[in-house]
Structure formats: C-alpha cells, structure tokens
C-alpha cells in the first residue's frame, strides 16, 4: 500500500524522499563518479595537505599579565575586604562584556558550545575569558568556604566542585598560553594553574599533590622575580608569600603521616603557620581544624589542676581545652616579656594576648558553672563530691584570672606613666589613681575567695600587694593635689604614702621574699618588686621636700586670691591717689632699688603713653573792643520834589 501524503512538513512521505536522495548521494560517493568540470585535473591527498599548509595563517604571540590583571581585579572589586561574593558577581559581568566585545558568544537563542581552541585565539581578550572563568569559580568556592561555618557536607561538596572547575579553567589557560602566548605569559599561566591545582588538592587533603603544586608555583614565581622588572617583582613575591604557609602546612601533615622524613624540630613550625602573613582562607580553615584537634589531644592529658597543693580533677572536655588555651597564651606572654622587655610593656600585641587569656578563663569558668548547676540538681553522695571539686576548680580559675587582671592593670599603669612617645602626652595623676583603684578591687576579690582566704601565706602576699598598690595610689593622689596648689593636703598624702611603703616593704620581706628570690616572676606584677619599691621611696622623699617648701611659700604669700587682693591694697592710699608699688615700676627705672619677685618686671612693653605739649592755637579777641563810629548822617538821602512837575525833573 502507498503511504498517505500529508501537507505538513516532516511527514512520512517527505522522509521517504529524503532517504532516497541520501541513498543516491551515498551511491555516487561509493562509486567515486563525481562529475568534474572540463579542463580540471584531479587533486591527490598530498596536494590537499600542501594547500592547507599554505592557507594556514601565521599568528603572532600574545601577551597577558595574568597576575597583574587578576590581582588588580581582586583588589578593586571586593577582596580587599574579603568580599568574595562581590568579586564573583564582578567576574560574571566581566565575562559577559568580554564575550560580547570579542564576539565569542554561545549562540543567540539556544546554547551552542564554542570551545576556545588555540587557532581561534586571536587577541588577549580570548585569554582573559578563560582567566575570569577560573577566577569566577575560585571566588565562588571561597564564598562557600566563608559561609559554611558548620562544616556541612553538601556545601563542602559544592565547594570541591567549584575548586575543580577553577583548576580545569586554569589548566585550559595554561595550554592556550603555551600554544599562543609568549614565554612570560606561558610561565605565569603555569604558575597560576599550579596555584589553583594546589588549592583543590589542599581542600581534598591530598597533601603530596598539593605540596608538589605549591612548590611548582613558588619555583616559577621565584625564577620570574630574578628576570623581571621592578614593577612586576612585587606580584611574584606576593604569590610566593601566599603559597609558603601552605607548603609548610602540607609538609607538616606529610611528616605527621610518616610519608615524609625530616628533623623533628621542624614540627614546631606548625605553631607559626596560623598567623603567617599571606595564608589563604583554605589554609586558615584547615589550621583552625588541626589546632582544635591538637588541643583536644593535649587536653586528654590535662586531667587535673593544682589547687592549694591539692589535685582537682577536670572531667569536662570544654574546660580542659579552655585551660590548655590559657596555658599556651601565658607561655606567649612570658616569652614576649622576657624577649622584648620594656618595649613590649603595654603594647597592643600584649594587650591582645591578655584579652584572649581572659576569654579563655571566662570560657572555662562558664563551663564549670554549668557543671555546678547540673550537680546541684542531683542529690547523691557522688554529686556532692563532684560539686565540691567543681567549687575548688572555680576558685582556682577565678584566682588566676584576678591575678593576671592585676598584672595587666599594672602594665597599663607603666604604659600611661611613661607615655607612648610621639605627640601623645602623659596621662594625668587622676588616670593612674583610677587604674590603681581597679587593681585594689581585684586584690580585694582575691582575698575573699573560698579556700584561699584561710591560707596565711597567700593572704600575706595579697596584703603586701595591697599595701604596695595603696602606696602608689597615695603618691599619685598627692601629685594630683599638688597640681592644683593644694600643698598642705599633698604633704599629708605623701606622709601617708611613705607609711604605706614601709608597711609594704615589711610584708614583702616576710611573705614575698621567697617567691622573688626563687625567681618566680609570675607571683608579682610590674612595679611590685624591691627595686620598684625603693624607687618609689626616693620619689616620695623628694616630693615631701618639694611639698613642704611650696606649703611654706603658700603660707607666706597666702592663697592666690589673697595675694592678689593684698597687692591691690598696697596700691591704694588715704588721699585717694593710687600708690604705685615697687614691683610695678620697671627695673629700668629703679636700678638703685631692690625688690624680690618671682617674675621681674624689666621694661614696659608696649611702652606707656606720655603727655606732650600740643601746637598753640591763637584766637583774635581785639575785635571785640573796637568802637565803631556813627555814620548815619552820611547815609541820609535828600527828598525829591512831588506833583506834576516831578515827571519833568527826573533824568
């Protein structure tokens, strides 16, 4: 039967016609009887290859500063502040503009893939397309890394996929630059591809592959530093500084796994990796995880804490980790004090370590309080014993926290007393008094702690530190009174400071002598040793003499208001005329007289005005005495005739 024909295109009839024509074409190809124009000769395979080679166009080498372009875009669009989301959106917009400008889009409607081949790369913008594809994938991965703080599996899977995509695009860029770029562009592309590959392997914890990739990147950048100009060297050095911590971290992990042998002393390098300059976000997250695991392993060995010669058990893991963290911070503080000395006193770095130390103590105390609340809910003998141990642990941690609070306050006192240099002025005595008030409050809380207040030696040490702080406080309070010319009050306070200093020295010899002679610097704070107390004694003696002299002068002269009124009274006289005091006459006009004054009046400036004779004025007053003669007779006129004849007599 004949199939029905439909008017709609694509029906069965049309398909049969198409199949028939396709079969005819196939038969013609199979027989090789393709018609040729008259006068033409058939061309063999070698002729076709020669024609293709002649038709190939010789393309020039392209140049692209990969690190310069990438770094400039990162700094200008978000990565200066760690905003990877903003940088990812910029990369998307930049890719769209590059594709439109180079006319390398993927179709107008339906997506049509157009891969970049070496023959199609005609300008640097084609290389930038591949570069920003890698940058977009990498920035998206870093954004996911920042947002996935809970280490959830699905965002991590997405993160690994984006890092793999970034490594793929970077490898594609390296292959294109090897075929179409110059030597410098090729080397930069290889270093960039190694860096992306290293980040991918680092996140997968493939330490050996990551180490090889990072070392290859560092080697290429180091060699480029040697042969580059000064304006390009800083980019390569920045890349070397960025991969160096990652190399050390991979080396450390390989050594821990036994895959890499080396000196055991190099394992200590891991402690300095976390704060290393140039470390990437992937490396920082890995370091945080490894540091936490290391502390947990060390915390398993920290099962007890000493409390007044007694070992108190620590059963909570959070408490162990916090106490271990505080011990590490204390080691850093002691290293800074012994290593840098007075330069480190009151520095921002040291104050930051103290803040971290107090955070660690607060975390430990919070964990202990939670355990105490849980133990209080149970009513058993075991719960009672655990509650007693937790109370002792809380007292021990509170004692240590208050002790280092006092030490931090004394370091701040030393910082404010000396000033920080530059344009910053020294602090006023009132500021130092307030700091010592805080130290006395902390020492007072230490004296009230349960268990410690029954220890005579410890309470004696606290009393010695309290007397020392009171002596310093009294001295600076006297200084504040002296600053406002209240020398009598200042003199009394200096006497009180001297008495407190004697008491502090006595208590130090009795209770603190053993600690200081044994070299236990941790027992006392800055300014609490014998040398500091002796220096304070010298300051108090000199201040007492100065206050006594100023008080005598003040008694002779009176207060400032009384002295001013007395000087005004001396200028007055009974006759009502002001009497000029000797002190008001300039020294230039009384060289034969002596007058003791604090500020001698040598000359008047500006000079005083003096009365001088003015030019005489002459008034003519003789005119008022002249007698004017009577001339009325001469001024009388004759009367003329009247009537009709007067008209004729007028001339």
C-alpha positions as CSV (number, residue, x, y, z in Angstrom):
1,X,0.0,0.0,0.0
2,X,1.1,3.5,-0.7
3,X,1.7,5.7,2.4
4,X,-0.6,8.7,2.8
5,X,1.0,12.1,2.0
6,X,0.4,14.9,4.3
7,X,0.9,18.6,3.6
8,X,2.6,19.1,6.9
9,X,6.4,19.0,6.5
10,X,8.3,16.3,8.2
11,X,5.7,13.5,7.5
12,X,6.5,10.0,6.3
13,X,6.3,10.9,2.5
14,X,8.9,13.7,3.0
15,X,11.1,11.3,4.9
16,X,11.0,8.8,2.1
17,X,12.1,11.3,-0.4
18,X,14.9,12.5,1.8
19,X,16.0,8.9,2.3
20,X,16.0,8.3,-1.4
21,X,18.1,11.3,-2.2
22,X,20.5,10.4,0.7
23,X,20.9,6.9,-0.8
24,X,21.6,8.3,-4.3
25,X,24.3,10.6,-2.8
26,X,25.8,7.7,-0.9
27,X,25.9,5.6,-4.1
28,X,27.6,8.3,-6.0
29,X,30.2,8.7,-3.3
30,X,30.7,5.0,-3.2
31,X,31.3,4.7,-6.9
32,X,33.6,7.7,-7.0
33,X,31.9,9.0,-10.2
34,X,31.5,12.6,-9.0
35,X,31.3,14.8,-12.2
36,X,34.2,17.2,-12.8
37,X,34.4,20.3,-14.9
38,X,36.1,20.1,-18.2
39,X,39.7,21.2,-18.2
40,X,40.4,20.4,-14.5
41,X,42.8,17.8,-13.2
42,X,42.0,15.6,-10.1
43,X,43.9,16.6,-6.9
44,X,45.6,13.9,-4.8
45,X,46.0,13.8,-1.0
46,X,49.5,15.4,-0.9
47,X,48.2,18.3,-2.9
48,X,45.4,18.9,-0.4
49,X,47.8,18.9,2.6
50,X,50.1,21.4,0.8
51,X,47.2,23.6,0.1
52,X,46.1,23.5,3.8
53,X,49.6,24.4,5.0
54,X,49.8,27.3,2.6
55,X,46.4,28.5,3.7
56,X,47.4,28.4,7.4
57,X,47.9,31.9,8.8
58,X,51.0,32.7,10.9
59,X,49.5,34.2,14.1
60,X,51.6,36.5,16.4
61,X,52.4,35.6,20.0
62,X,50.0,37.1,22.6
63,X,51.0,38.8,25.8
64,X,48.8,38.9,29.0
65,X,50.0,39.9,32.5
66,X,47.9,37.2,34.3
67,X,48.9,38.1,37.9
68,X,48.6,41.8,37.3
69,X,45.1,41.5,35.8
70,X,43.9,39.1,38.4
71,X,45.3,41.0,41.4
72,X,44.0,44.4,40.2
73,X,40.5,43.0,39.7
74,X,40.6,41.3,43.1
75,X,41.7,44.4,45.0
76,X,39.3,46.8,43.2
77,X,36.2,44.6,43.5
78,X,35.8,43.2,47.0
79,X,38.8,41.1,48.0
80,X,40.4,44.0,49.8
81,X,37.7,43.4,52.5
82,X,37.3,39.6,51.8
83,X,34.0,40.0,50.0
84,X,34.2,37.0,47.6
85,X,30.5,37.3,46.6
86,X,31.0,40.8,45.2
87,X,34.1,39.6,43.3
88,X,32.2,36.6,41.8
89,X,29.5,38.9,40.5
90,X,32.1,41.2,39.0
91,X,33.7,38.2,37.2
92,X,30.4,37.3,35.7
93,X,29.8,40.8,34.4
94,X,33.4,41.0,33.1
95,X,32.9,37.7,31.3
96,X,29.7,38.9,29.6
97,X,31.5,42.1,28.4
98,X,34.5,40.1,27.1
99,X,32.3,37.7,25.2
100,X,30.3,40.5,23.6
101,X,33.4,42.5,22.7
102,X,35.3,39.6,21.2
103,X,32.1,38.2,19.6
104,X,32.6,34.8,21.2
105,X,29.1,34.2,22.5
106,X,27.3,30.9,22.7
107,X,24.5,31.4,20.2
108,X,21.6,33.9,20.2
109,X,18.9,31.7,21.4
110,X,19.6,28.1,22.3
111,X,23.0,27.5,23.9
112,X,25.7,26.4,21.4
113,X,29.0,25.5,22.9
114,X,32.0,27.2,21.3
115,X,35.2,25.9,22.9
116,X,38.3,28.1,22.6
117,X,40.9,26.3,20.5
118,X,44.5,27.6,20.0
119,X,43.8,28.5,16.4
120,X,40.8,30.6,17.4
121,X,42.7,32.7,20.0
122,X,43.4,35.9,18.1
123,X,43.7,38.6,20.9
124,X,44.4,38.8,24.7
125,X,40.7,39.1,25.4
126,X,40.3,35.5,24.4
127,X,42.8,34.5,27.1
128,X,41.0,36.8,29.6
129,X,37.8,34.9,29.0
130,X,39.4,31.7,30.3
131,X,41.2,33.6,33.1
132,X,38.0,35.1,34.5
133,X,36.2,31.8,34.2
134,X,38.8,30.4,36.6
135,X,38.5,33.4,38.9
136,X,34.7,33.2,39.0
137,X,34.8,29.5,40.0
138,X,37.5,30.1,42.6
139,X,35.7,33.1,44.1
140,X,32.5,31.1,44.4
141,X,34.4,28.4,46.2
142,X,35.9,30.9,48.6
143,X,32.4,32.3,49.2
144,X,31.1,28.9,50.1
145,X,34.1,28.4,52.4
146,X,33.3,31.5,54.3
147,X,29.6,30.7,54.6
148,X,29.9,27.1,55.6
149,X,31.0,27.6,59.2
150,X,29.3,24.5,60.4
151,X,31.2,22.2,58.0
152,X,28.0,20.8,56.4
153,X,28.6,18.1,53.8
154,X,26.5,19.5,50.9
155,X,28.2,23.0,50.7
156,X,31.5,21.3,51.0
157,X,30.7,19.0,48.0
158,X,29.7,22.2,46.1
159,X,33.0,23.8,47.2
160,X,35.1,21.0,45.9
161,X,33.2,21.0,42.6
162,X,33.9,24.7,42.1
163,X,37.6,24.3,43.0
164,X,37.8,21.5,40.5
165,X,36.2,23.8,37.9
166,X,38.7,26.6,38.7
167,X,41.6,24.1,38.3
168,X,40.2,23.0,35.0
169,X,39.9,26.5,33.6
170,X,43.4,27.3,34.9
171,X,44.8,24.3,33.1
172,X,43.0,25.3,30.0
173,X,44.5,28.8,30.2
174,X,48.0,27.2,30.6
175,X,47.5,25.1,27.5
176,X,46.3,28.1,25.4
177,X,49.2,30.3,26.6
178,X,51.7,27.5,25.8
179,X,50.4,27.5,22.2
180,X,49.7,31.2,21.6
181,X,51.4,33.2,24.3
182,X,54.9,34.4,24.8
183,X,57.3,32.8,27.3
184,X,56.5,35.1,30.2
185,X,52.7,34.6,29.7
186,X,53.3,30.9,29.5
187,X,55.2,30.8,32.8
188,X,52.7,32.9,34.6
189,X,49.9,30.7,33.3
190,X,51.7,27.6,34.6
191,X,52.2,29.2,38.0
192,X,48.6,30.2,38.1
193,X,47.4,26.7,37.1
194,X,49.7,25.2,39.8
195,X,48.2,27.5,42.4
196,X,44.6,26.6,41.6
197,X,45.5,22.9,41.5
198,X,47.2,23.2,44.9
199,X,44.1,24.8,46.4
200,X,42.0,22.0,45.1
201,X,44.3,19.3,46.5
202,X,44.6,21.1,49.8
203,X,40.9,21.2,50.3
204,X,40.7,17.5,49.5
205,X,43.6,16.9,51.9
206,X,45.8,15.3,49.2
207,X,48.9,16.6,50.9
208,X,51.5,15.2,48.4
209,X,49.8,16.5,45.3
210,X,49.1,19.9,47.0
211,X,52.8,20.2,48.1
212,X,54.0,19.5,44.6
213,X,51.7,22.0,43.0
214,X,52.5,24.8,45.5
215,X,56.2,24.1,45.2
216,X,55.9,24.3,41.4
217,X,54.1,27.7,41.7
218,X,56.7,29.0,44.2
219,X,59.6,27.9,41.9
220,X,58.2,29.6,38.8
221,X,57.4,32.8,40.7
222,X,60.9,32.9,42.3
223,X,62.6,32.5,38.9
224,X,60.4,35.2,37.4
225,X,61.5,37.5,40.2
226,X,65.1,37.2,39.0
227,X,64.4,38.1,35.4
228,X,61.6,40.7,35.8
229,X,61.5,44.4,36.1
230,X,61.0,46.2,39.4
231,X,57.3,47.0,38.8
232,X,56.5,43.3,38.3
233,X,58.6,41.7,41.0
234,X,56.2,42.5,43.9
235,X,53.4,40.5,42.2
236,X,55.6,37.4,42.1
237,X,56.9,37.9,45.7
238,X,53.3,38.3,46.9
239,X,52.4,34.9,45.3
240,X,55.5,33.2,46.9
241,X,54.5,34.6,50.3
242,X,50.9,33.3,49.8
243,X,51.9,29.8,49.0
244,X,54.8,29.5,51.5
245,X,52.5,28.8,54.6
246,X,50.6,26.2,52.5
247,X,53.9,24.4,51.6
248,X,54.8,24.3,55.3
249,X,51.4,23.0,56.3
250,X,51.5,20.2,53.7
251,X,55.0,19.3,54.8
252,X,53.8,19.1,58.4
253,X,50.9,16.8,57.5
254,X,53.1,14.5,55.4
255,X,55.6,14.3,58.2
256,X,52.8,13.5,60.7
257,X,51.5,10.7,58.4
258,X,55.0,9.3,58.1
259,X,55.2,9.9,54.3
260,X,57.9,12.5,54.7
261,X,61.0,12.2,56.9
262,X,62.8,15.1,58.4
263,X,64.1,16.7,61.5
264,X,61.7,16.5,64.4
265,X,62.5,20.1,65.4
266,X,60.7,21.2,62.2
267,X,57.4,20.1,63.6
268,X,57.4,23.2,65.8
269,X,56.9,25.3,62.7
270,X,53.2,24.4,62.8
271,X,52.7,26.8,65.7
272,X,53.6,29.8,63.5
273,X,51.5,28.9,60.5
274,X,48.2,30.2,61.8
275,X,49.4,33.8,62.0
276,X,51.6,33.6,58.9
277,X,51.2,36.5,56.5
278,X,49.7,35.6,53.2
279,X,48.0,32.4,54.3
280,X,44.9,31.7,52.2
281,X,41.4,31.1,53.6
282,X,41.5,27.4,52.8
283,X,44.7,27.1,54.8
284,X,43.4,29.1,57.7
285,X,40.3,26.9,58.0
286,X,42.5,23.8,57.9
287,X,44.8,25.2,60.5
288,X,41.8,26.0,62.8
289,X,40.6,22.5,62.5
290,X,44.0,21.0,63.1
291,X,44.7,23.3,66.1
292,X,41.4,22.3,67.6
293,X,42.3,18.6,67.2
294,X,45.7,19.1,68.7
295,X,44.3,20.9,71.7
296,X,41.8,18.2,72.2
297,X,44.6,15.6,72.1
298,X,46.6,17.6,74.6
299,X,43.5,18.2,76.7
300,X,43.1,14.4,77.2
301,X,46.4,14.5,79.2
302,X,45.2,17.5,81.2
303,X,43.1,15.7,83.8
304,X,44.0,17.7,86.9
305,X,44.5,21.3,88.1
306,X,46.5,22.3,91.2
307,X,44.5,24.0,93.9
308,X,46.4,24.9,97.1
309,X,48.6,21.8,96.9
310,X,45.6,19.6,96.0
311,X,44.9,18.0,92.7
312,X,41.4,18.8,91.4
313,X,40.1,16.6,88.6
314,X,38.9,18.1,85.3
315,X,36.2,16.0,83.7
316,X,34.7,18.4,81.2
317,X,36.4,18.5,77.8
318,X,35.5,22.1,77.1
319,X,37.1,23.1,80.4
320,X,40.2,21.2,79.5
321,X,40.5,22.9,76.1
322,X,40.0,26.4,77.6
323,X,42.6,25.8,80.4
324,X,45.0,24.4,77.8
325,X,44.5,27.5,75.7
326,X,45.1,29.8,78.7
327,X,48.4,28.0,79.4
328,X,49.6,28.5,75.8
329,X,48.7,32.2,76.0
330,X,50.6,32.5,79.3
331,X,53.7,31.0,77.6
332,X,53.4,33.5,74.8
333,X,53.1,36.4,77.3
334,X,56.1,35.3,79.2
335,X,58.1,34.9,76.0
336,X,57.2,38.4,75.0
337,X,58.1,39.9,78.3
338,X,61.4,38.1,78.5
339,X,62.2,38.6,74.8
340,X,61.3,42.2,74.2
341,X,61.5,43.6,77.7
342,X,60.2,47.2,78.3
343,X,59.4,47.5,74.6
344,X,56.6,45.1,75.0
345,X,55.1,46.7,78.1
346,X,51.6,47.9,77.3
347,X,52.0,47.2,73.6
348,X,48.9,46.5,71.5
349,X,50.0,42.9,70.9
350,X,50.5,42.2,74.6
351,X,47.1,43.7,75.4
352,X,45.5,41.5,72.7
353,X,47.1,38.4,74.3
354,X,45.7,39.4,77.7
355,X,42.2,39.8,76.2
356,X,42.5,36.3,74.7
357,X,43.6,35.0,78.0
358,X,40.6,36.4,79.8
359,X,38.3,35.0,77.2
360,X,39.8,31.5,77.8
361,X,39.4,31.9,81.5
362,X,35.8,33.1,81.1
363,X,35.0,30.1,78.8
364,X,36.5,27.7,81.4
365,X,34.5,29.4,84.3
366,X,31.3,29.3,82.3
367,X,31.7,25.6,81.7
368,X,32.4,25.0,85.4
369,X,29.3,27.0,86.3
370,X,27.2,24.8,84.0
371,X,28.6,21.7,85.6
372,X,27.8,23.1,89.1
373,X,24.2,23.8,88.1
374,X,23.9,20.2,86.9
375,X,25.5,18.8,90.0
376,X,23.2,20.9,92.3
377,X,20.2,19.2,90.7
378,X,21.3,15.7,91.8
379,X,21.0,14.6,95.4
380,X,23.6,11.9,95.9
381,X,27.0,11.4,97.6
382,X,28.7,11.3,94.3
383,X,27.1,14.6,93.2
384,X,28.2,16.2,96.5
385,X,31.8,15.2,95.9
386,X,31.7,16.4,92.3
387,X,30.2,19.7,93.4
388,X,33.0,20.2,96.0
389,X,35.6,19.5,93.3
390,X,33.9,21.9,90.9
391,X,33.8,24.6,93.6
392,X,37.5,24.3,94.1
393,X,38.2,24.3,90.4
394,X,36.1,27.5,90.1
395,X,38.0,29.2,92.9
396,X,41.4,28.2,91.3
397,X,40.4,29.6,87.9
398,X,39.0,32.8,89.5
399,X,42.2,33.3,91.4
400,X,44.3,33.0,88.3
401,X,42.0,35.3,86.3
402,X,42.1,38.0,89.1
403,X,45.9,37.7,89.4
404,X,46.5,38.3,85.7
405,X,43.9,41.1,85.8
406,X,46.1,42.9,88.4
407,X,49.2,42.3,86.3
408,X,47.5,43.7,83.2
409,X,46.4,46.8,85.2
410,X,50.0,47.4,86.4
411,X,51.3,47.1,82.9
412,X,48.8,49.7,81.8
413,X,49.9,52.0,84.7
414,X,53.5,51.7,83.4
415,X,52.4,52.5,79.9
416,X,50.4,55.6,81.0
417,X,53.2,56.7,83.3
418,X,55.8,56.7,80.6
419,X,53.6,57.7,77.7
420,X,53.8,56.1,74.2
421,X,56.0,58.6,72.6
422,X,55.2,60.8,69.6
423,X,52.6,63.5,70.2
424,X,50.8,61.6,72.9
425,X,51.0,63.3,76.3
426,X,51.5,61.6,79.6
427,X,48.4,60.6,81.5
428,X,47.3,62.7,84.4
429,X,47.7,61.5,88.0
430,X,43.9,61.1,88.2
431,X,44.1,58.4,85.5
432,X,46.7,56.5,87.4
433,X,44.7,56.7,90.6
434,X,41.7,55.1,88.8
435,X,43.9,52.3,87.5
436,X,45.1,51.5,91.0
437,X,41.5,51.6,92.2
438,X,40.8,48.8,89.8
439,X,43.8,46.8,90.9
440,X,42.8,47.2,94.6
441,X,39.3,45.9,93.7
442,X,40.8,42.8,92.1
443,X,43.1,42.2,95.1
444,X,40.1,42.6,97.4
445,X,38.2,39.9,95.5
446,X,41.2,37.6,95.7
447,X,41.3,38.0,99.5
448,X,37.6,36.8,99.7
449,X,37.9,33.6,97.7
450,X,36.9,30.5,99.4
451,X,39.8,28.3,100.4
452,X,42.4,30.9,99.7
453,X,41.4,33.3,102.5
454,X,42.4,30.6,105.1
455,X,45.9,30.4,103.7
456,X,48.1,32.7,105.7
457,X,51.0,32.9,103.2
458,X,48.7,33.7,100.3
459,X,46.8,36.3,102.3
460,X,50.1,37.8,103.4
461,X,51.2,38.1,99.8
462,X,47.9,39.7,98.9
463,X,48.3,42.1,101.8
464,X,51.7,43.1,100.6
465,X,50.4,43.7,97.1
466,X,47.5,45.7,98.5
467,X,49.9,47.9,100.6
468,X,52.1,48.4,97.6
469,X,49.1,49.5,95.4
470,X,47.9,51.8,98.2
471,X,51.3,53.4,98.4
472,X,51.4,54.1,94.7
473,X,47.8,55.3,94.8
474,X,48.5,57.7,97.7
475,X,51.6,59.1,95.9
476,X,49.6,59.8,92.7
477,X,46.7,61.3,94.6
478,X,49.2,63.6,96.3
479,X,50.5,64.5,92.9
480,X,47.0,65.4,91.7
481,X,46.6,67.7,94.8
482,X,49.9,69.4,94.1
483,X,48.9,70.1,90.5
484,X,46.2,72.5,91.9
485,X,48.5,74.1,94.5
486,X,46.9,72.2,97.5
487,X,50.3,71.6,99.0
488,X,49.2,71.0,102.6
489,X,46.9,68.2,101.5
490,X,49.6,66.8,99.2
491,X,52.1,66.9,102.1
492,X,49.8,64.8,104.3
493,X,49.2,62.3,101.5
494,X,53.0,62.0,100.9
495,X,53.4,61.1,104.5
496,X,50.7,58.5,104.3
497,X,52.3,57.1,101.1
498,X,55.7,56.8,103.0
499,X,54.0,54.9,105.9
500,X,52.2,52.5,103.4
501,X,55.5,52.0,101.6
502,X,57.2,50.9,104.9
503,X,54.4,48.5,105.5
504,X,54.6,47.1,102.0
505,X,58.4,46.6,102.3
506,X,57.9,44.8,105.6
507,X,55.2,42.5,104.2
508,X,57.3,41.9,101.1
509,X,60.3,40.8,103.2
510,X,58.1,38.5,105.2
511,X,55.9,36.9,102.5
512,X,57.2,37.7,99.1
513,X,60.9,37.3,99.7
514,X,60.9,33.6,99.0
515,X,59.0,34.0,95.7
516,X,61.2,36.8,94.4
517,X,64.5,35.0,95.4
518,X,63.3,31.8,93.8
519,X,62.8,33.7,90.5
520,X,59.0,33.3,90.4
521,X,58.3,36.4,88.3
522,X,54.7,35.2,87.8
523,X,54.0,35.9,91.5
524,X,54.3,39.6,91.3
525,X,53.3,42.2,88.7
526,X,55.2,45.0,87.0
527,X,56.3,47.6,89.7
528,X,55.9,45.2,92.6
529,X,59.5,44.2,93.1
530,X,62.0,45.5,95.6
531,X,63.7,47.8,93.1
532,X,60.4,49.5,92.2
533,X,59.6,50.0,95.9
534,X,63.0,51.6,96.5
535,X,62.5,53.9,93.5
536,X,59.1,54.8,94.9
537,X,60.7,55.7,98.3
538,X,63.1,58.1,96.6
539,X,60.2,59.7,94.7
540,X,58.2,60.1,97.9
541,X,61.1,61.7,99.8
542,X,61.8,64.3,97.1
543,X,58.1,65.0,96.8
544,X,57.8,65.6,100.5
545,X,60.6,68.2,100.5
546,X,59.0,69.9,97.5
547,X,55.6,69.9,99.0
548,X,56.9,71.3,102.3
549,X,58.7,74.2,100.5
550,X,55.7,75.0,98.5
551,X,53.5,74.9,101.5
552,X,55.8,77.4,103.4
553,X,55.8,79.8,100.4
554,X,52.0,79.5,100.2
555,X,51.7,80.3,103.9
556,X,53.9,83.4,103.5
557,X,52.1,84.7,100.4
558,X,48.7,83.3,101.1
559,X,46.4,81.8,98.5
560,X,46.4,83.3,95.1
561,X,43.2,85.3,95.7
562,X,44.6,86.7,99.0
563,X,47.9,87.6,97.3
564,X,46.1,89.5,94.5
565,X,43.9,91.4,97.0
566,X,47.0,92.3,99.1
567,X,48.8,93.6,96.0
568,X,45.7,95.7,95.1
569,X,45.6,97.2,98.7
570,X,49.2,98.2,98.5
571,X,48.4,100.4,95.5
572,X,45.8,102.4,97.4
573,X,46.4,105.5,99.6
574,X,44.4,107.6,102.1
575,X,44.5,110.6,99.8
576,X,42.7,108.6,97.1
577,X,45.6,108.6,94.7
578,X,46.8,105.2,93.7
579,X,50.2,104.5,95.1
580,X,52.5,102.7,92.6
581,X,54.0,99.6,94.1
582,X,57.7,99.0,93.7
583,X,57.0,95.8,91.8
584,X,55.0,97.7,89.2
585,X,57.9,100.1,88.4
586,X,60.1,98.6,85.7
587,X,63.6,97.6,86.6
588,X,65.0,100.0,84.1
589,X,63.6,103.0,86.2
590,X,64.6,101.7,89.6
591,X,68.1,100.4,89.2
592,X,69.0,101.8,92.7
593,X,66.3,99.8,94.4
594,X,65.9,96.0,95.1
595,X,62.7,94.1,95.2
596,X,62.4,90.2,95.3
597,X,59.8,89.0,92.9
598,X,59.1,85.7,91.1
599,X,58.8,87.4,87.7
600,X,60.8,90.6,87.5
601,X,59.3,93.5,85.6
602,X,62.2,94.7,83.5
603,X,60.6,97.1,81.0
604,X,57.2,98.2,79.9
605,X,56.1,96.7,76.6
606,X,54.3,98.2,74.8
607,X,55.7,101.5,76.1
608,X,53.4,103.7,78.2
609,X,51.9,106.9,76.6
610,X,53.2,110.2,77.9
611,X,51.7,113.7,77.8
612,X,53.4,116.1,75.3
613,X,52.7,119.8,74.5
614,X,50.5,120.3,71.5
615,X,50.7,123.2,69.0
616,X,49.3,126.5,70.3
617,X,46.0,127.9,68.9
618,X,45.7,131.8,68.5
619,X,42.3,133.5,68.9
620,X,41.8,137.2,67.7
621,X,39.9,138.8,70.6
622,X,40.8,142.5,70.0
623,X,38.0,142.9,67.5
624,X,35.5,142.7,70.4
625,X,37.0,146.0,71.9
626,X,36.9,148.3,68.8
627,X,34.3,151.2,68.9
628,X,32.6,151.6,65.5
629,X,31.8,155.4,64.6
630,X,28.3,156.5,63.8
631,X,27.9,157.1,60.1
632,X,24.1,157.5,60.0
633,X,24.4,161.2,59.0
634,X,26.2,160.3,55.9
635,X,23.8,157.7,54.8
636,X,20.6,160.1,54.9
637,X,19.3,160.8,51.3
638,X,17.6,164.2,50.1
639,X,13.9,164.3,49.4
640,X,12.9,164.9,45.7
641,X,10.0,167.3,44.6
642,X,6.5,166.0,44.0
643,X,3.5,166.8,41.7
644,X,3.2,167.1,38.0
645,X,6.5,168.8,37.7
646,X,8.3,165.8,39.1
647,X,7.9,164.0,35.9
648,X,9.8,166.5,34.0
649,X,12.6,166.9,36.6
650,X,13.6,163.2,36.5
651,X,16.5,162.4,34.5
